[in-house]
Amino acid sequence: MRAFGLYLTLACASVLATACASDEPWVELGGERFTVELANDNASRARGLMFRDSLAEGHGMLFIHDSEERQAYWMKNTRIPLDILYFDSSLRLVSQQRDVPPCSAGDRCPPYPSNAPALYVLELNAGEARRLELKTGVVMELAPGILPER
């Protein structure tokens, strides 16, 4: 009986941990799910992934802009090489900047622009786009609740 109680406790803990983990925002791309931090206001978009020494495997940052237009990102104070992926309002990949190196040159860091208007920008560890063999037009899926009701 005691073993059953322990089993039941562990099973409940596992279910709760899974439920809590599913509350984290995510995107699916190229058949894989990435846990993402959201940058959906001016302050969080400006800060991005600056001053971080690493980005956990399977994680990224999703930038949500106020309007769909050509975007240009830079790596000012960013210490992690990244893939910068630009998506339109239909969540289709419209442009990619792969293997973008870190930059400590402050305002002299070069921009990495999109080739088309984008509403969403996903930053992942460098090499992910190549590993997933991402092609222009692939569609990203967002977790329910990422976007506010409009």
Buried (B, 14 or more C-beta within 10 A) or exposed (E): EEEEEEEEEEEEEEEEEEEEEEEEBBBEBBEEEBBBBBBBEEEBBEEBBEEEEEBEEEBBBBBBBEEBEEBEBBBBBBBBBBBBBBBBEEBBBBBBBBEBEBBEEEEEBEEBBBEBBBBBBBBBBBEBBEEBEBEEEBEBEBBEEBEEEE
